[in-house]
Amino acid sequence: MRTATFGAIALLAAGCASGPLPYPEPLDRYPSNDTDQRAKLDAAWTELQRRPDDRDCAIWYGRRTAYLRAYDRAIEVYTAALSRHPKSPHLLRHRGHRYITIGEYGLAVVDLRNAARYIEGQADEVEPDGLPNARNFPTSTLHTNVWYHLGLAHYLRRDFAEAERCYDACLAAAKNRDMEVATRYWLYLTRRRRNLDGSDVLEPVRADWDIIENHAYHKLLLLFRGELTMDAFASEEPGSVTSGTAGYGIARYHFDRGRSDLGVQQLESVVAAGPAAAFGCIAAREDLRRLGR
């Protein structure tokens, strides 16, 4: 377990005992030098100083911090916010996501399970995008994000039965085709990792679905069903999130068909190209670790 994670837990415990924790100030330098995101981070910090007890201000400060790839720092932001809003599923969902990013899957499960408990019986709500898609149309909600990330945390821990349960819940909550194809993709992989038939997951998918951003997931589902070949992914830009998504899906496609050598080669390519925080890259890295690579 990472020292920064121990620190976050200690900070939360201290905050519960002695009052709200202070928010960490912006760093002078970040792993990413994206000037646009840095300007947005500084604006988010200014707004949070003005309204320190506003949950949404804290969320955006944490998100902007994570977009600059300072994931441990983002966890500290969410931990400080949780000392003020300890039962916020929104904060728990975001911190759980960033625990996944840094490889702390057990802590992610704890946060996301609590978030799932707090959303039970509550109306769902759209979550605004920090990095909007081409149509500026958010495709995920609080409920789908909780179940989706909880499913992924279980998948990465190889608890595929629990992952399947979470993805079933996410699919039931999905409100558009983009969220549906993303969820069906991970649900199908989860079923196959359990040596179960996943054809029922693939059967409803249609090639003419209107997809806004999750095109790689959509194409992978059609690949698994035999309607596309790997040539359909030739245009993916190496090192992009979509190429990581496609690359991991193709690796699992090889493994599913008994081509383990090709599967391992594909996993290694995904990890080498990055980006490291993409879910496809995280899953590839974890699969290689489990294979002793």
ZIBELMO-V700101 format. One record per residue. RES is the residue in three letters. SS is DSSP state (H for helix, E for strand, C for the rest). PHI is phi in radians with two decimals (* if undefined). Layout:
RES & SS & PHI
RES & SS & PHI
//
This chain:
MET & C & *
ARG & C & -1.39
THR & H & -1.02
ALA & H & -1.08
THR & H & -1.23
PHE & H & -0.96
GLY & H & -1.09
ALA & H & -1.11
ILE & H & -1.15
ALA & H & -1.10
LEU & H & -1.09
LEU & H & -1.14
ALA & H & -1.09
ALA & H & -1.12
GLY & H & -1.11
CYS & H & -1.11
ALA & H & -1.47
SER & H & -2.20
GLY & C & 1.94
PRO & C & -1.03
LEU & C & -1.41
PRO & C & -1.26
TYR & C & -1.39
PRO & C & -1.17
GLU & C & -1.28
PRO & C & -1.03
LEU & C & -1.36
ASP & C & -1.22
ARG & C & -2.33
TYR & C & -2.20
PRO & C & -0.97
SER & C & -1.75
ASN & C & -1.85
ASP & C & -1.13
THR & H & -1.18
ASP & H & -1.14
GLN & H & -1.17
ARG & H & -1.14
ALA & H & -1.10
LYS & H & -1.18
LEU & H & -1.10
ASP & H & -1.08
ALA & H & -1.15
ALA & H & -1.14
TRP & H & -1.15
THR & H & -1.04
GLU & H & -1.17
LEU & H & -1.17
GLN & H & -1.10
ARG & H & -1.28
ARG & C & -2.32
PRO & C & -1.13
ASP & C & -1.71
ASP & C & -1.49
ARG & H & -1.05
ASP & H & -1.17
CYS & H & -1.08
ALA & H & -1.15
ILE & H & -1.05
TRP & H & -1.20
TYR & H & -1.12
GLY & H & -1.14
ARG & H & -1.14
ARG & H & -1.10
THR & H & -1.11
ALA & H & -1.18
TYR & H & -1.12
LEU & C & -1.62
ARG & C & 1.21
ALA & C & -1.68
TYR & H & -1.21
ASP & H & -1.07
ARG & H & -1.15
ALA & H & -1.09
ILE & H & -1.06
GLU & H & -1.11
VAL & H & -1.08
TYR & H & -1.15
THR & H & -1.14
ALA & H & -1.10
ALA & H & -1.17
LEU & H & -1.20
SER & C & -1.20
ARG & C & -1.69
HIS & C & -2.30
PRO & C & -1.16
LYS & C & -1.98
SER & C & -1.46
PRO & H & -1.13
HIS & H & -1.09
LEU & H & -1.18
LEU & H & -1.14
ARG & H & -1.13
HIS & H & -1.24
ARG & H & -1.18
GLY & H & -1.04
HIS & H & -1.01
ARG & H & -1.31
TYR & H & -1.14
ILE & H & -1.07
THR & H & -0.97
ILE & C & -1.62
GLY & C & 1.52
GLU & C & -1.67
TYR & H & -1.20
GLY & H & -1.12
LEU & H & -1.18
ALA & H & -1.09
VAL & H & -1.05
VAL & H & -1.05
ASP & H & -1.09
LEU & H & -1.29
ARG & H & -1.11
ASN & H & -1.11
ALA & H & -1.05
ALA & H & -1.09
ARG & H & -1.16
TYR & H & -1.33
ILE & H & -1.53
GLU & C & -1.04
GLY & C & 1.38
GLN & C & -1.73
ALA & C & -1.13
ASP & C & -1.37
GLU & C & -2.60
VAL & E & -1.22
GLU & C & -1.72
PRO & C & -1.15
ASP & C & -1.47
GLY & C & -1.45
LEU & C & -2.16
PRO & C & -1.03
ASN & C & -1.41
ALA & C & -1.06
ARG & C & -1.69
ASN & C & 0.95
PHE & C & -2.14
PRO & C & -1.08
THR & C & -1.87
SER & C & -2.10
THR & E & -2.21
LEU & H & -1.02
HIS & H & -1.13
THR & H & -1.16
ASN & H & -1.17
VAL & H & -1.09
TRP & H & -1.20
TYR & H & -1.11
HIS & H & -1.25
LEU & H & -1.14
GLY & H & -1.04
LEU & H & -1.15
ALA & H & -1.04
HIS & H & -1.16
TYR & H & -1.02
LEU & H & -1.18
ARG & C & -1.53
ARG & C & 1.14
ASP & C & -1.64
PHE & H & -1.26
ALA & H & -1.12
GLU & H & -1.20
ALA & H & -1.04
GLU & H & -1.08
ARG & H & -1.05
CYS & H & -1.19
TYR & H & -1.21
ASP & H & -1.07
ALA & H & -1.16
CYS & H & -1.15
LEU & H & -1.09
ALA & H & -1.14
ALA & H & -1.61
ALA & C & -1.10
LYS & C & -2.00
ASN & C & -2.69
ARG & H & -1.16
ASP & H & -1.08
MET & H & -1.19
GLU & H & -1.14
VAL & H & -1.19
ALA & H & -1.09
THR & H & -1.24
ARG & H & -1.07
TYR & H & -1.04
TRP & H & -1.18
LEU & H & -1.13
TYR & H & -1.10
LEU & H & -1.03
THR & H & -1.10
ARG & H & -1.05
ARG & H & -1.17
ARG & H & -1.17
ARG & C & -1.62
ASN & C & 1.05
LEU & C & -1.86
ASP & C & -1.31
GLY & C & -1.85
SER & H & -1.09
ASP & H & -1.19
VAL & H & -1.26
LEU & H & -1.42
GLU & H & -0.98
PRO & C & -1.29
VAL & C & -1.21
ARG & C & -2.14
ALA & C & -1.14
ASP & C & -1.62
TRP & C & -1.06
ASP & C & -1.45
ILE & C & -1.87
ILE & C & -1.54
GLU & C & -2.36
ASN & C & -1.59
HIS & H & -1.12
ALA & H & -1.11
TYR & H & -1.08
HIS & H & -1.06
LYS & H & -1.14
LEU & H & -1.13
LEU & H & -1.07
LEU & H & -1.23
LEU & H & -1.10
PHE & H & -1.05
ARG & C & -1.47
GLY & C & 1.58
GLU & C & -1.62
LEU & C & -2.25
THR & C & -1.96
MET & H & -1.17
ASP & H & -1.05
ALA & H & -1.14
PHE & H & -1.86
ALA & C & -1.12
SER & C & -1.54
GLU & C & -1.13
GLU & C & -1.30
PRO & C & -0.97
GLY & C & 1.49
SER & C & -1.56
VAL & H & -1.04
THR & H & -1.18
SER & H & -1.22
GLY & H & -1.14
THR & H & -1.07
ALA & H & -1.10
GLY & H & -1.09
TYR & H & -1.18
GLY & H & -1.06
ILE & H & -1.17
ALA & H & -1.05
ARG & H & -1.17
TYR & H & -1.07
HIS & H & -1.12
PHE & H & -1.04
ASP & H & -1.12
ARG & C & -1.86
GLY & C & 1.36
ARG & C & -1.74
SER & H & -1.09
ASP & H & -1.06
LEU & H & -1.16
GLY & H & -1.07
VAL & H & -1.13
GLN & H & -1.01
GLN & H & -1.18
LEU & H & -1.04
GLU & H & -1.13
SER & H & -1.15
VAL & H & -1.10
VAL & H & -1.13
ALA & H & -1.15
ALA & H & -1.44
GLY & C & 1.26
PRO & C & -1.23
ALA & C & -1.07
ALA & C & -1.52
ALA & C & -1.18
PHE & H & -1.07
GLY & H & -1.07
CYS & H & -1.23
ILE & H & -1.08
ALA & H & -1.15
ALA & H & -1.10
ARG & H & -1.08
GLU & H & -1.20
ASP & H & -1.09
LEU & H & -1.12
ARG & H & -1.06
ARG & H & -1.17
LEU & C & -1.51
GLY & C & 1.38
ARG & C & -1.78
//
